[in-house]
Amino acid sequence: QVQMIESGGGLVQAGGSLRLSCAASGLTFSNYAMGWFRQAPGKEREFVARISRGGGTYYTDSVKGRFTISRDNAKSTVYLQMNSLKPEDTAEYYCAADTSGTGQYGYWGQGTQVTVSS
């Protein structure tokens, strides 16, 4: 059974930093590209960042230069370092595993809340 458990969310002031973690189990972690997504109240879920099996990264424009995705295959964990946080970054953040190899994410975590106060 695949499990993906996010942690590290919380309340932070604008300009602050948080580091999200997502620990995966029940799958061969190194075989999957991983992604982070977020959903703000009343909005659609949106893509945030992706890291390939080989470590290549991709970000949505609104977080480029502020967020960094990384992975530790030995720990089956993907991270999202978030710096210079803005109130508009407030959302529930989810990690996901790309089960298709082409951007279709089939395994999802339960989410962790990030709230940025102004």
C-alpha positions in Angstrom: 0.0 0.0 0.0 1.4 3.3 -1.1 1.5 6.1 1.5 2.7 9.6 1.1 2.8 11.8 4.2 3.4 15.5 4.1 4.7 17.5 7.0 6.2 20.9 7.7 3.3 23.2 7.1 2.3 26.0 9.4 1.7 29.7 10.0 4.5 32.0 8.9 4.8 35.8 8.3 5.3 37.2 4.9 8.9 37.0 3.9 9.5 33.9 6.0 10.4 30.4 5.1 9.1 26.9 5.5 10.3 23.5 4.4 7.8 20.9 3.5 8.6 17.2 3.5 6.8 14.2 1.9 7.8 10.8 3.0 6.7 8.0 0.7 6.4 4.3 1.4 5.1 1.2 -0.5 6.7 2.2 -3.7 10.2 2.2 -5.3 10.6 5.9 -4.7 13.6 6.4 -7.0 11.6 5.2 -10.0 9.1 8.1 -9.8 9.2 11.8 -10.7 7.7 13.7 -7.9 5.6 16.8 -7.7 4.2 19.4 -5.4 0.8 21.0 -5.9 -1.3 23.4 -3.9 -4.9 24.4 -3.6 -6.1 27.6 -2.1 -9.7 28.0 -0.8 -12.1 28.4 -3.6 -9.5 27.8 -6.3 -8.4 24.9 -8.5 -5.5 22.8 -7.5 -2.3 24.1 -9.2 1.1 22.7 -10.1 4.0 24.1 -8.0 7.1 22.1 -8.8 8.4 18.8 -10.2 11.6 16.9 -9.8 12.5 14.1 -12.2 14.0 10.7 -11.3 17.4 12.2 -12.3 17.0 15.4 -10.3 15.9 17.8 -13.0 13.5 20.4 -11.7 10.7 22.5 -13.0 8.6 25.3 -11.4 5.6 27.3 -12.0 6.5 30.9 -12.8 5.0 32.3 -9.5 7.5 30.4 -7.3 10.7 30.5 -9.4 13.6 31.8 -7.5 11.7 31.4 -4.2 10.9 27.7 -3.9 13.3 24.7 -4.3 12.3 21.1 -4.8 14.7 18.3 -3.9 14.7 14.7 -3.2 16.5 12.1 -1.0 16.0 8.7 -2.6 17.7 7.0 0.4 15.0 8.4 2.6 12.2 8.1 0.0 11.4 11.8 0.7 10.8 14.8 -1.4 11.2 18.3 -0.1 9.9 21.8 -0.9 12.0 24.6 0.5 9.9 27.8 0.4 11.5 31.2 0.9 10.3 34.7 0.7 6.7 33.5 1.3 3.8 35.7 0.2 0.2 35.7 1.4 -0.8 34.4 -2.0 1.2 31.2 -1.2 -1.4 30.3 1.4 -2.8 26.9 0.4 -3.0 23.3 1.2 0.1 21.7 -0.3 0.2 18.2 -1.6 2.9 15.9 -2.9 2.3 13.4 -5.6 4.1 10.7 -7.6 4.0 10.6 -11.4 2.9 7.1 -12.1 2.8 7.5 -15.8 6.1 9.0 -16.5 4.3 11.7 -18.5 2.9 14.0 -15.9 0.0 11.9 -14.7 0.2 11.8 -10.9 -1.4 8.7 -9.4 -0.3 8.7 -5.8 -1.1 11.7 -3.6 -0.5 12.7 0.0 -3.2 14.0 2.3 -1.9 17.6 2.3 -0.3 20.0 4.7 -1.6 23.6 5.3 0.6 26.6 4.7 -0.7 30.0 5.9 1.2 33.1 5.2 0.2 36.2 7.1 0.7 39.7 5.8 
